[in-house]
Amino acid sequence: MKVWPTMGTKVYRRFSINRYCVVFLFISLHFAYGDVSYSVAEEMKRGSVIGNIAKDLGLGTATLSSRKARIDTDRNDKRYCDINLSTGDLIVTDRIDRESLCGKKATCILKEELVLENPLELQRISIHVQDINDNTPEFSEDLISFEITESADKGARFLLTEAHDADIGTNAVQRYNVQNNEHFTINVDTEVNGRKHSELVLVKELDREKEKELKLVLTALDGGSPQRSGTAIIHVTVLDANDNAPVFSRAVYKASLPENSPLDTVVVTVSATDADTGPNGDITYNFDHVSDDHVSLFSLDHKTGEIKVIGSIDYETETSIELRIRAKDGPGLTS
Ligand SMILES: *[C@@H]1O[C@H](CO)[C@@H](O)[C@H](O)[C@H]1NC(C)=O
């Protein structure tokens, strides 16, 4: 502001002197007191005392009244506090919600001014709003679904959706856990920017034949006091892999047959089952290394396993016949 006196033409003089006074007052105020700052937790009740500004500025309450002390806002901030002229206390007059004022910012400062008249003085007041743990971690969806094949290897990872907590610092989400179960644990990775993301890690292989689906409770916990938490259900559908071969109901099927049995006489029906589903469990039956002579005597239904006579059975040629049958599932596991 030293510029003004050097501009001292007659036209500007009166104006520049006024400006000079204002500047002088402003500076002298700062020399007198400096900024006052207070710290207040968000969500304090209206009427709560933030601090005693009269004492902090060394002013008597009588002075406050005679100089018509009042609180003004710096720029466009809303007025969140007022001064009680009889005590000199700075009190909360409106809801101070840190999340709506500052979002995820690490520091949240409300700027207000104490105005005194005769002579006019302004005193800046900074109110640091402290976060309290008033928000709960929340998942965007209550149910998180996964389809995981039973052949997934140990160590396989599945990214989970993040839980949101409007609070900051330790009052925001700190960790995740999944209810005791033998198949999965939670791994939390902290990115360079501080964001945390969690993933489900397979620690014990799945077996669809034992358990077709799993329901796990996922919990996100913040680090506040008291601690708050939010939950979501993880639903895992275990997809089939062809990890089971067909199994015959018996190792050996025995049947006796009179010679010259009529054509289409049913000798025996073999049967195998497969624990897998769909094509992985579809079984077809075939003769396995059976001689041409025997193939001309018996038919085998590929689907039902029924063995019938299709030629003439002659006791004098053979008293006992052995047939090997192979059962095969869709992708080709056999027994
Ligand atoms: C100022 O504080 C006094 C003492 O606590 C109280 O009785 C009075 O009601 C307050 N005045 C206002 C305007 O809040």
The ligand as a MOL file (V3000), in Angstrom:
LIG
                    3D

  0  0  0     0  0            999 V3000
M  V30 BEGIN CTAB
M  V30 COUNTS 14 14 0 0 0
M  V30 BEGIN ATOM
M  V30 1 C -25.3820 -15.7130 28.0280 0
M  V30 2 O -24.8890 -16.5130 29.0780 0
M  V30 3 C -25.6230 -16.3950 30.2910 0
M  V30 4 C -24.8820 -17.1690 31.3590 0
M  V30 5 O -24.5770 -18.4830 30.9170 0
M  V30 6 C -27.0360 -16.9090 30.0670 0
M  V30 7 O -27.8110 -16.7920 31.2410 0
M  V30 8 C -27.6760 -16.1110 28.9480 0
M  V30 9 O -28.9360 -16.6430 28.6280 0
M  V30 10 C -26.8070 -16.1110 27.7030 0
M  V30 11 N -27.3630 -15.2100 26.7170 0
M  V30 12 C -27.6550 -15.5980 25.4870 0
M  V30 13 C -28.1990 -14.5410 24.5690 0
M  V30 14 O -27.5130 -16.7580 25.1030 0
M  V30 END ATOM
M  V30 BEGIN BOND
M  V30 1 1 1 2
M  V30 2 1 1 10
M  V30 3 1 2 3
M  V30 4 1 3 4
M  V30 5 1 3 6
M  V30 6 1 4 5
M  V30 7 1 6 7
M  V30 8 1 6 8
M  V30 9 1 8 9
M  V30 10 1 8 10
M  V30 11 1 10 11
M  V30 12 1 11 12
M  V30 13 1 12 13
M  V30 14 2 12 14
M  V30 END BOND
M  V30 END CTAB
M  END
